[in-house]
Each structure stands twice: as structure tokens, then as C-alpha cells.
Amino acid sequence: MVAKRSNMIASTLRQQLHLGAACPVIIALAFASGVAHAADASPWDADARAGVRLIAGNPHAGDAGLHAGVEIKLAPGWKTYWRYPGDSGVPPRFDFAASQNVKSIAIEWPAPHRHDDDSGTTIVYTDNVIFPLRVVPQDPGKPVKLSLKVGYAVCDKLCVPAEGHVELPLDQAPSAFDAALSAAEAEVPKPEKLGDAAPLAVRTVRREAGGDHPRVIVDVAGPGPVDLFAEGPSPEWALPVPEPVAGAPAGLHRFAFALDGLPPGAKADGALLTFTLTSGAGAIEVKTPLK
């Protein structure tokens, strides 16, 4: 009976998407997953394309912070963007200014994936993504209330802006969403150093000589499929998405991108670049100055 009801909901949702209509009641039913306590998650703020909510995690022994997450769920065929979107797109913007008894909130970004179409190469999430949060209370002895306003873009054949406003009290109670949150935390790239000899590593970064926009060549190690993304030292940098190229030493993979997209007046020498390497064995993040 439950499976039949779920199939009916999914069928109706597909009809609504085909017609381009928004139906909050249907979306709320389709996005619900399992039975949770009232404090485990906020209600969805959703339309026919996407929805957002806050979820709580379990307390961690010896950790004064609280664990939570921002979950964005996308209808089939739709995508949203990583913190650096690539050739086009807009990353999510999280505003927690209205939260209560919050000293700081650290937002983590799970590993994304590459998407190629006629508009170029973008760096995206599809289906469902949870952005883990580590929340430090101003006063650990008082209640914490997260209040989030988020603006993000969702794209299929066209891109449209989306926004949500959700709230969730946090406490030290166990959460039904802790497993999902822990899985998202495991997808966040781990910080590593350039030249690490580990099986998953960014081995070398070098700049070719000559030209207005010389190439940056990056050799990486890791089990396939591997992919690489590059970011500049600030959001004003718009580096091209690295592309796989031939010529890697045995056992390695090589990527290259033109040193282009620098903001006016910015210098490449010594600029701190961030490389995110994804693979079948996980993901890492390496920061290194460009030489």
C-alpha cells in the first residue's frame, strides 16, 4: 500500500513538472522521507523544481558544537551549483543572520561533479545534496535556533532563481537524520598537501612558460573516475575548469587549464589556488601557491 501510494505521488509530481506548475502539497509529500521527530528537520520550503530544509544531527562526544545540515532536493533533470559554478551559474548563498544564540556556523561543501552542455562546463549537484554545518553556540547552556535564508539557482534547459526560508531549533537530542548527515560529511573533500605520496593525491602543479594565458598543468593520482576543479584565492577569480589531457606519467592523470579569468590587477605569481580532486575513492582538497 505504501509503495502504491509513493508511485502515485511520483506520477503526479512528474505531471506537475511537465506542466510547469508548482504544487507545494504534492512536493511536501514527495520530499518526505521516513518518519522523524518534530525537532529533527524543518518543513520543506519547496516548489515544483526544488526544495530546501534544515536537518539536525546527533551530538558528538567531546564536541561543544552542534551538527546540522542544509538539504536541497531537486526534481529529476534539475541541478544546482557548487561554491564555484564553472563557466556559468550561481552558487548558493546562505544567510544565517537571524539565527539565535549562534557564535559561528561553518558550512561544508560535499564533492560536486562536472556537467557539460552547450553553455559550457559547470560544476553542479543533482538529485539531493546536504551541506553539513558545524554550529557553535554563543552560550552552550541556552537553546539554539537556526534561521536560514538561502538563495540559489536551479537549472534544467533554463535556469531560474530559487529561494527558501527555513528555521530549526537545535538541541542535544538524537536525530533520525544523523546517518544522512554523516554520509554527507564523508563526501566533503579532505584537506591534504601538494605532493603527498598517498594513493589519492595532487602530485604536481606547474605553469608552462610563455603566452598571455599560459597553461597550468596538474598531475594527480587516484582510482578512476577522477576529476579536478580549480579555484582562485577569492570569488572574483574565474578560472577555467581543468580538462583531462594526455602526457601524464605512468599511473597518474593529467589536467590542464589556461591561466585566465583573473580579476583586474590580480597577479598569478604566488596566488593561492585550491584544487579539489574527486575519485572513486573519495575526494581531497589541496591549497598551494602558484609558482
N, C-alpha and C positions, 0 to 999 in steps of 0.2 A: 504494500500500500504506500509506504514511504517512497520507494523507488518510482512508483507510478506518478505520485504527486510531484516529485522532483523533475521527472520528464515533462510533465505538463507545464511546470513553471519555466523550464528551459525553453520549451517550444514557444510559449507565449513571449518570452524575452526575445527570442530570435525574430518573431513577428514585429515586436515593437522596434527593434533595431532596424529592420528592413524598412519600416515606415518612417523612421527618423523621429519617432515620438518618445517623450520621456514619461515614465510611469514609476513614481517613487515607491508605490506599494509593491509592484512586481519586483523592482530592483532590491528592495529590502528583503523580500523573501528569497530571491535568487542568491544574494550575497550572504545570507545567514549560513553559518556552518557549525553544526553541533549545538549543544546546549551549554550555555556559560552562565556564571553568576553575574548579577547586575553590575558589579564593580569591575568585572574582567575586561570589558570593552565598552566604548561609547556606541551609540547608534551610528549607522552609516549616514553620511551626507552624500547622496548619490543622485545621478540621473541615468539615462539610458546608455551612456558611454562609459562612465567611470564612477567610482565612489571612494570615499576616504573615511577612516575611523582611527581612533586610538585604541591600543590594546595594552594590557598590563602583563608584566612578567613576575616570576617569583623573586623573593628576596634572595640575595647571595650571602652566604656565611662570611662574616668579616668585612662586608662591603657596606659602607654607610649610605651609598647611593641607592636609588630605586631604578628598576629596569622597566622599560616600556617600549612601545614602538608605534610608528605611523604606518598604517597599512593602506595601500592604494590597490584597488581591484579594477581591472579593465575588462570591458566586454571583448569577445573574440574579434581579432583583427585590429584592435586599437593598441597604441603604445604611448608611453610617456618617457621622459628623458632622464639621463644621468646628470650628475653635477656639472659635467662638461658635455654639451649635447652633440658636438661634432660640427658638421657642415651647416646645420640649421637646427632650429628647435629652441625651447626654453626650459631650463631646469626648474624643478620645484622650488618654491620659496616658502620657508617655514617661519611663521611668526608666533612665538610663544609669549609675547609681551604681556598678555593679560593673565598669565598663569599666577597662581597664588602660592606663597611660601616656597619659591624656587630661586636658588642661588645661581645655578648654571644647568644647561642642558647640552650634552654632546650628541650630535647627530652622526650616525654612521651610514655609509653607502655600500650596500651589497654589490658584488661584481656585476656589471652590466654585460650586454652583448652588442655586437655590431649589426647594423641594418643598412643595406644598400638598396637604393631605388633611383628613380630618375632625378631626384633632387640632390643626390649625393650620398655621402656616408654619414649616418648618425649613430649615436651611442644611446641605447634605449633599454627599457624594461617592458615586458609584455605580461599579460595574464594577471599576475599578482606579485607585488613586491612589498616587503616590510622593511622600513628604515629603523634600525634599533636606536633607542635613546638611552642615555645614562643621565639620570636626573639627580642632582644634588640639592637637598632641601636647604633653605635658609635656616630653619630651625628644625632639627630632626625630631623634636618632640611634638611638633604640630602637624596637622594634616596638609597634604599637598594636593593641589588641583591643577591639572594641566588644561590649558585653554589654547587651542591651536587654530590659527587662520592660515590656510595654505592656498597658494595659487600655483597652478601647474598647467601644462599643455597636454592635450590628448590628440592623437593623430591616427587617422586611417588613410583614406585618399585625400582628405582635407584635415587641417589642423584647427582645433578650436580651443579657446581658453576654458579652464575649469577652475573652480574654487570650492573650498569647504571650510566649515567652522564646526569644530567638534571639541567636546570637553570630557574629562575623565578624572575623578578623584583617584589618588594612588594611596595604597596602604601596604602593610607587610603581609597581607593575606595571600595564600597560594592562588595562582591563576590558571584557568583552563587553557590559556593561550601561551603558556610558558614554552611548550615544545616548539610551537611555530616560531616564537621569538628567538629561541635558542638556535633553531635552524637558520634563521636569517643572520644571526650574529656569526655563525660559522661561515657564511658566504661573504663576509666583509674581508677584503684583502688584508693580509698580514704584513706589517712593516718589515722590510728586510734591507740589507745593504748591497750596494753595487759590487759585483764581482764575487758574490757568495758562490761557494762550490756545491751548494745543495742541488738536488735534482730539479727543483723549480727555482729559477734564478734569472735575473738580468745580469749577464756576464760582462758585457762591454757596451759603452756608449762612445761614439766618436763622430766628429764633424769632418766632412770632406772639405778640402780646400777649394777656394775659388768660387766666383759667381756671386750674384746679388743675393741668391737664396740657396746656399749650399745645403746638401742633404745631411741629415743626421742618421747614422747607421747604428742599429741596436741589435746585438746578438743575444738571444735568450735560450735558456734550457727549460724543458718541461715536456711532459707527455701530451700528445695531441688529443683534441684540437687546441692549439694555443692562439691567443690573440693579444694585441698590445695597444694601449692607449697612452697618449702623452698630453700633459698639461703644463702650462707655463706657471710662473710664480704668482700670478694674480688672474682674476677672471677676465681682465681686459685682453689677455693673450688669447689668440685664436689659432693655435697650431693645427695643421692638417692632421687627419687621422692616419697613423702609420699603416703602411701597406706591406704585405709579405713580398720579399724579393729573393732572388737566387743569390748564391755565393756564400752561404753560411758554412762555417767549419763543420766537420763531421759530428753528428749528434746534436747540433744546435739549429735554431731557426733564426732567420734574419728578417728585420723590418726596417723600413726607411721612410722618412718624410722630409719635405723641404722645410728649411728654417724660414718660415713665412708666417704672417699673421701677428707680428709683434706690434704692440701699441706704439704710437708716435713717440720718438725719443728713447725707446727702450733699447738696451744693449743685450746682445746674446751672450757675450763673454761673461762667464760666472753666474748666469741666470740659473736659479734653482728649478729644475724640471722634475716633474713627478711622472713616473712610469707605472702603469697598472698592467700587470701580466695575468691573464686568465688562462686556465688549462683544465684538462680533465682531472687534475689532482688538486684543484683549488685555485686560489688567487693570491698574489702578493703585490705590495706597493713599494717602490724604490724611489727615493729622492736623491738627486745628485746634481751638483753644479755642472753646467756645460763648459767644457774646456775647448 
